[in-house]
């Protein structure tokens, strides 16, 4: 029985995975055909996204497998034989406890550890790929955008690692303040001074431009850390305040800038899904600082979501055992689709609570209420028919003997 449920779960899981990944593969192949993605990284990204898909597909596949296996037992009259031998359907379901516990642990690992790791690794690959694509677009004497920077290169090497005559412009939004009107004229470098007209046009209201000039630059190899840096040599750095004719000037022999950074240590509502369980727990309980109140709510919603999703593995057999019961001429497909909709509504309830808790509409304990509510519904479906059957056929004590004593005399008198 357990082996049959496990094999059916594997088959349904494979079918659903092919359906879910089909559209994603087509989109990735389109991006690779346009040159926005390296073909060698295609299956790497798919592998990182597998926990994201398995998190929701695995409970559904397990529920469908239970419906198919138990439905066949009812249609083929095997359940009647099993019940006649003294084994109830509840005991039959309890025989699958090792499989249920194994799937519960697997789902918990996917939800708590696997999915955040996969999303975080996938985002790192996309960041590196985006930067590589940006550097592939570098053309001499042309500006390109890379993150928050606008990059200009006079010439570059064949491998595009060595850049010559580099100009970097970064705009930062700031408040209006007169403290930035400072000037430092430094002439220790051989680089020519930035024209005054360019400085006057660079500043925008409410912003500060940082303009960096360098004779050459090199890309820094940081491996797979997700941080992309650039070393600038023999140059000057100008800070131009908004609406001001004064500027700061600093000369340097070597200056390192970061074009793209790895995920921030401070928990925000934008990087909740990529946070490991440790920092997420500390952020939700107030152990570590968060960006704002919205980030705290989002951390609580994500934490509750990760701990609530594995309970679908417990709810699945509790619902499947009574819902799979069919009459001999009904067929096992009659209740499959309504039962799947009922189970999907449970999963959608948990998913919708994630957004509701993040907005502060409900408490994080709403996850527990949803899980307990569906468990109570499953218990009702399991025991309602038995209770109604016993109440329907229960007769008051003493009525049967009185009726039997009166019946013979009446019939005898008529005869």
C-alpha positions as CSV (number, residue, x, y, z in Angstrom):
1,X,0.0,0.0,0.0
2,X,2.7,2.5,1.0
3,X,4.8,1.5,-2.0
4,X,1.9,2.0,-4.4
5,X,1.2,5.5,-2.9
6,X,4.8,6.5,-3.1
7,X,5.2,5.4,-6.8
8,X,2.0,7.1,-7.8
9,X,3.2,10.3,-6.0
10,X,6.4,10.1,-8.0
11,X,4.6,9.7,-11.3
12,X,2.1,12.6,-10.6
13,X,5.0,14.8,-9.3
14,X,7.0,14.2,-12.5
15,X,4.0,15.0,-14.7
16,X,3.2,18.2,-12.8
17,X,6.9,19.3,-12.9
18,X,7.0,18.9,-16.7
19,X,3.9,21.0,-17.0
20,X,5.2,23.7,-14.7
21,X,8.7,23.9,-16.1
22,X,7.6,23.8,-19.7
23,X,6.7,27.5,-19.8
24,X,9.7,28.5,-17.8
25,X,12.0,26.6,-20.1
26,X,10.5,28.3,-23.2
27,X,11.0,31.7,-21.7
28,X,14.6,31.0,-20.7
29,X,15.4,29.6,-24.2
30,X,14.0,32.9,-25.6
31,X,16.3,34.9,-23.4
32,X,19.3,32.8,-24.3
33,X,18.4,33.2,-28.0
34,X,18.5,36.9,-27.6
35,X,21.9,36.8,-26.0
36,X,20.6,37.8,-22.5
37,X,21.6,34.4,-20.9
38,X,24.5,32.1,-21.3
39,X,23.3,28.7,-22.5
40,X,25.7,26.9,-20.1
41,X,23.8,28.5,-17.2
42,X,20.3,27.5,-18.4
43,X,20.0,24.2,-16.5
44,X,21.9,25.7,-13.5
45,X,19.1,28.2,-13.1
46,X,16.5,25.5,-13.6
47,X,18.1,23.5,-10.9
48,X,18.1,26.4,-8.5
49,X,14.3,27.0,-9.2
50,X,13.4,23.3,-8.5
51,X,12.8,23.9,-4.8
52,X,10.5,26.8,-5.6
53,X,8.3,24.6,-7.7
54,X,8.5,21.5,-5.5
55,X,7.3,23.5,-2.5
56,X,3.7,23.6,-3.8
57,X,3.7,20.7,-6.2
58,X,4.7,18.0,-3.8
59,X,1.7,18.3,-1.5
60,X,-0.7,18.4,-4.4
61,X,1.0,15.3,-6.0
62,X,0.7,13.4,-2.7
63,X,-3.0,14.3,-2.4
64,X,-3.8,13.2,-6.0
65,X,-1.9,10.0,-5.5
66,X,-3.9,9.2,-2.3
67,X,-7.2,9.9,-4.1
68,X,-6.2,7.6,-7.0
69,X,-5.0,4.7,-4.8
70,X,-7.9,4.8,-2.3
71,X,-10.4,5.4,-5.1
72,X,-9.3,2.3,-6.9
73,X,-9.7,0.3,-3.7
74,X,-13.3,1.4,-3.5
75,X,-14.1,0.8,-7.2
76,X,-12.6,-2.7,-7.3
77,X,-14.4,-3.6,-4.0
78,X,-11.0,-4.2,-2.4
79,X,-11.9,-1.8,0.4
80,X,-15.0,-3.9,1.3
81,X,-12.8,-7.0,1.6
82,X,-10.3,-5.2,3.7
83,X,-13.0,-3.9,6.0
84,X,-14.6,-7.3,6.3
85,X,-11.2,-8.7,7.4
86,X,-11.2,-6.3,10.4
87,X,-9.1,-3.5,9.0
88,X,-10.8,-0.1,8.9
89,X,-9.8,2.6,6.4
90,X,-8.4,4.7,9.3
91,X,-6.1,1.9,10.3
92,X,-5.2,1.5,6.6
93,X,-4.2,5.2,6.4
94,X,-2.2,4.9,9.6
95,X,-0.1,2.2,8.0
96,X,1.4,4.9,5.8
97,X,2.7,6.9,8.8
98,X,6.4,6.5,7.8
99,X,5.7,7.8,4.3
100,X,3.7,10.7,5.6
101,X,6.4,11.7,8.1
102,X,9.1,11.4,5.4
103,X,7.2,13.7,3.1
104,X,6.5,16.1,6.0
105,X,10.2,16.3,6.7
106,X,11.0,16.7,3.0
107,X,8.4,19.5,2.6
108,X,9.7,21.3,5.7
109,X,13.3,21.1,4.3
110,X,12.1,22.5,1.0
111,X,10.1,25.3,2.6
112,X,12.5,26.3,5.3
113,X,15.9,25.8,3.7
114,X,15.6,24.7,0.0
115,X,13.5,27.4,-1.5
116,X,15.4,30.4,0.1
117,X,18.7,28.9,-1.0
118,X,17.5,28.3,-4.5
119,X,16.0,31.8,-4.9
120,X,19.1,33.4,-3.5
121,X,21.4,31.4,-5.7
122,X,19.3,32.1,-8.8
123,X,19.3,35.8,-8.1
124,X,23.1,35.8,-7.8
125,X,23.4,34.0,-11.2
126,X,21.1,36.5,-12.8
127,X,23.0,39.5,-11.3
128,X,26.3,38.1,-12.6
129,X,24.7,37.4,-16.0
130,X,23.3,40.9,-16.2
131,X,26.6,42.5,-15.4
132,X,28.4,40.2,-18.0
133,X,25.8,41.2,-20.6
134,X,26.4,44.9,-19.7
135,X,30.2,44.5,-20.1
136,X,29.6,42.7,-23.4
137,X,27.8,45.8,-24.6
138,X,30.8,48.0,-23.9
139,X,31.8,50.0,-27.0
140,X,34.6,52.5,-27.2
141,X,33.5,56.2,-26.8
142,X,30.0,55.2,-25.8
143,X,28.1,55.4,-22.5
144,X,26.3,52.3,-21.0
145,X,24.3,51.8,-17.8
146,X,25.5,49.3,-15.2
147,X,23.4,49.3,-12.1
148,X,23.5,52.8,-10.6
149,X,26.4,53.8,-12.8
150,X,26.8,55.3,-16.2
151,X,30.1,54.0,-17.7
152,X,32.2,55.5,-20.5
153,X,35.3,53.7,-21.9
154,X,37.8,55.1,-24.3
155,X,39.2,51.7,-25.3
156,X,39.3,48.2,-23.9
157,X,41.1,44.9,-24.3
158,X,39.9,41.9,-26.2
159,X,38.7,40.1,-23.1
160,X,37.0,43.3,-21.8
161,X,38.8,43.0,-18.5
162,X,41.1,46.0,-19.0
163,X,39.5,49.3,-19.6
164,X,41.2,52.6,-20.6
165,X,40.2,56.2,-20.1
166,X,37.2,55.4,-17.9
167,X,34.5,57.8,-16.8
168,X,31.9,56.8,-14.2
169,X,28.9,58.9,-13.2
170,X,26.6,58.0,-10.3
171,X,23.6,60.0,-9.2
172,X,22.4,59.8,-5.6
173,X,19.1,61.4,-4.4
174,X,19.7,63.6,-1.4
175,X,17.9,66.3,0.5
176,X,18.7,70.0,-0.1
177,X,21.5,71.0,2.2
178,X,24.1,73.7,2.2
179,X,26.7,71.5,4.0
180,X,27.8,70.0,0.7
181,X,29.1,73.2,-0.8
182,X,32.7,72.5,-0.1
183,X,35.6,72.7,-2.4
184,X,38.9,70.9,-2.5
185,X,41.2,71.6,-5.5
186,X,43.8,69.0,-5.7
187,X,46.4,68.9,-8.6
188,X,48.5,65.9,-7.6
189,X,47.3,63.8,-10.5
190,X,48.2,64.1,-14.2
191,X,44.5,63.8,-15.1
192,X,43.1,67.0,-16.6
193,X,40.6,69.0,-14.5
194,X,36.9,68.5,-15.2
195,X,35.5,71.4,-17.2
196,X,33.4,73.8,-15.1
197,X,30.5,73.8,-17.6
198,X,30.2,70.0,-17.2
199,X,30.1,70.3,-13.5
200,X,27.4,73.0,-13.6
201,X,25.2,70.8,-15.8
202,X,25.8,67.6,-13.8
203,X,23.9,68.4,-10.6
204,X,20.1,68.0,-10.5
205,X,17.8,69.4,-7.9
206,X,17.6,67.0,-4.9
207,X,20.5,64.9,-6.1
208,X,24.3,64.6,-5.9
209,X,26.5,63.4,-8.8
210,X,29.7,61.5,-8.3
211,X,32.0,61.7,-11.3
212,X,35.1,59.5,-11.4
213,X,37.8,59.7,-14.0
214,X,40.5,57.1,-14.3
215,X,43.3,56.3,-16.8
216,X,42.5,52.6,-16.6
217,X,40.3,50.0,-14.8
218,X,40.3,46.3,-14.1
219,X,37.4,44.0,-13.1
220,X,37.9,42.3,-9.8
221,X,37.3,38.5,-9.7
222,X,35.2,37.7,-6.6
223,X,34.2,34.2,-7.6
224,X,30.5,33.4,-6.8
225,X,30.1,35.8,-4.0
226,X,27.6,37.9,-6.0
227,X,29.7,41.1,-5.6
228,X,31.0,42.8,-8.7
229,X,33.8,45.3,-8.3
230,X,36.0,47.5,-10.4
231,X,39.5,48.8,-9.6
232,X,40.3,52.3,-11.0
233,X,43.9,53.5,-11.3
234,X,45.3,57.0,-11.5
235,X,42.3,59.2,-11.5
236,X,40.2,61.8,-9.8
237,X,36.8,61.7,-8.1
238,X,34.4,64.7,-8.1
239,X,31.3,65.2,-5.9
240,X,28.9,67.8,-7.3
241,X,26.1,69.0,-5.1
242,X,22.7,69.9,-6.4
243,X,22.3,73.6,-7.4
244,X,25.9,74.4,-6.4
245,X,28.9,75.6,-8.4
246,X,31.3,74.2,-5.8
247,X,32.5,70.6,-5.8
248,X,34.8,68.1,-4.0
249,X,37.8,66.8,-5.7
250,X,39.9,63.8,-4.6
251,X,42.9,62.3,-6.4
252,X,43.7,58.7,-6.1
253,X,46.2,56.1,-7.4
254,X,43.9,53.2,-6.9
255,X,40.1,53.3,-6.1
256,X,37.8,50.3,-5.9
257,X,34.0,50.7,-6.5
258,X,31.2,48.1,-6.2
259,X,28.9,47.9,-9.2
260,X,26.6,45.2,-7.8
261,X,26.3,43.9,-4.3
262,X,25.1,40.7,-2.8
263,X,21.9,40.5,-0.8
264,X,21.7,43.1,2.0
265,X,22.2,42.0,5.6
266,X,19.3,44.3,6.7
267,X,16.0,42.5,6.2
268,X,13.6,44.4,3.9
269,X,10.3,43.5,2.3
270,X,12.2,42.9,-1.0
271,X,14.6,40.3,0.2
272,X,12.4,38.3,2.5
273,X,12.2,35.2,0.3
274,X,16.0,34.9,0.1
275,X,16.7,35.1,3.9
276,X,17.9,32.0,5.7
277,X,15.8,30.8,8.5
278,X,18.2,32.1,11.2
279,X,18.2,35.8,10.2
280,X,14.5,35.6,9.4
281,X,13.6,34.2,12.8
282,X,15.6,36.9,14.5
283,X,14.1,39.6,12.4
284,X,10.5,38.4,13.0
285,X,11.1,38.2,16.8
286,X,12.9,41.5,17.0
287,X,16.4,40.0,17.6
288,X,17.9,41.9,14.6
289,X,17.0,45.3,13.2
290,X,14.8,45.6,10.2
291,X,14.4,48.3,7.6
292,X,10.9,49.4,8.8
293,X,7.6,48.2,10.2
294,X,6.6,46.7,6.8
295,X,9.7,44.6,6.8
296,X,8.9,43.3,10.3
297,X,5.4,42.3,9.1
298,X,6.8,40.7,6.0
299,X,9.3,38.7,8.1
300,X,6.4,37.4,10.3
301,X,4.3,36.5,7.2
302,X,7.2,34.7,5.5
303,X,8.1,32.8,8.7
304,X,4.5,31.7,9.3
305,X,4.3,30.6,5.7
306,X,7.4,28.4,5.9
307,X,6.2,26.7,9.0
308,X,2.6,26.3,7.9
309,X,3.2,24.8,4.4
310,X,4.5,21.3,5.6
311,X,1.2,20.7,7.5
312,X,-0.4,20.1,4.1
313,X,1.2,16.7,4.2
314,X,-0.8,15.9,7.3
315,X,-4.0,17.4,6.0
316,X,-3.7,15.5,2.6
317,X,-4.4,12.0,4.0
318,X,-7.0,13.2,6.5
319,X,-9.0,14.7,3.5
320,X,-8.2,12.0,0.9
321,X,-9.4,9.0,2.9
322,X,-13.1,10.1,3.3
323,X,-13.2,12.0,-0.1
324,X,-12.0,9.0,-2.1
325,X,-15.0,6.8,-1.0
326,X,-17.3,6.2,-4.0
327,X,-20.2,3.9,-4.7
328,X,-19.6,0.9,-7.1
329,X,-21.1,2.6,-10.2
330,X,-19.8,6.1,-9.6
331,X,-16.2,5.6,-10.6
332,X,-13.1,7.0,-8.9
333,X,-12.9,10.1,-11.1
334,X,-16.2,11.5,-9.9
335,X,-14.8,13.0,-6.7
336,X,-11.3,13.6,-7.8
337,X,-11.7,17.1,-9.2
338,X,-13.9,18.5,-6.4
339,X,-11.5,17.0,-3.9
340,X,-8.5,18.6,-5.6
341,X,-10.3,22.0,-5.6
342,X,-10.9,21.6,-1.8
343,X,-7.2,20.8,-1.1
344,X,-6.0,23.6,-3.4
345,X,-8.3,26.0,-1.5
346,X,-6.4,25.0,1.7
347,X,-3.0,25.7,0.0
348,X,-4.4,29.0,-1.4
349,X,-5.6,30.0,2.1
350,X,-2.1,29.6,3.4
351,X,-0.6,31.5,0.5
352,X,-3.0,34.4,0.8
353,X,-2.3,34.7,4.5
354,X,1.3,35.6,3.6
355,X,0.2,38.8,1.9
356,X,-2.4,39.5,4.6
357,X,0.1,39.2,7.4
358,X,2.6,41.4,5.5
359,X,0.0,44.1,5.3
360,X,-1.0,43.8,8.9
361,X,-4.6,42.8,8.2
362,X,-4.4,39.6,10.3
363,X,-2.2,38.2,12.9
364,X,0.5,35.6,12.2
365,X,-1.6,33.1,14.3
366,X,-4.1,33.0,11.4
367,X,-1.9,30.3,9.9
368,X,-2.7,28.1,12.9
369,X,-6.4,28.8,12.6
370,X,-6.5,27.8,8.9
371,X,-4.6,24.6,9.6
372,X,-6.8,23.6,12.6
373,X,-10.0,24.5,10.6
374,X,-9.1,22.2,7.7
375,X,-8.2,19.4,10.2
376,X,-11.6,19.8,11.9
377,X,-13.2,19.6,8.5
378,X,-11.3,16.4,7.7
379,X,-12.3,14.9,11.0
380,X,-15.9,15.7,10.3
381,X,-15.8,14.1,6.9
382,X,-14.2,11.0,8.5
383,X,-16.7,10.5,11.3
384,X,-19.9,12.2,10.1
385,X,-21.2,9.2,8.2
386,X,-20.6,6.8,11.1
387,X,-22.3,9.1,13.6
388,X,-25.3,9.6,11.4
389,X,-25.6,5.9,10.7
390,X,-25.6,5.1,14.4
391,X,-28.1,7.8,15.2
392,X,-30.4,6.7,12.3
393,X,-30.6,3.0,13.2
394,X,-30.7,3.4,17.0
395,X,-34.1,2.4,18.5
396,X,-35.4,3.0,22.0
397,X,-35.0,0.1,24.3
398,X,-38.1,-2.1,25.0
399,X,-40.1,-1.2,21.9
400,X,-39.1,-4.3,20.0
401,X,-40.4,-6.8,22.6
402,X,-43.7,-5.1,23.0
403,X,-44.4,-5.1,19.3
404,X,-43.6,-8.7,19.0
405,X,-46.0,-9.7,21.8
406,X,-48.9,-7.9,20.2
407,X,-48.4,-9.0,16.6
408,X,-49.3,-12.8,17.1
409,X,-52.5,-12.1,19.0
410,X,-53.8,-9.7,16.4
411,X,-53.1,-11.9,13.5
412,X,-54.6,-14.9,15.3
413,X,-57.8,-13.1,16.0
414,X,-58.3,-12.0,12.4
415,X,-57.6,-15.5,11.2
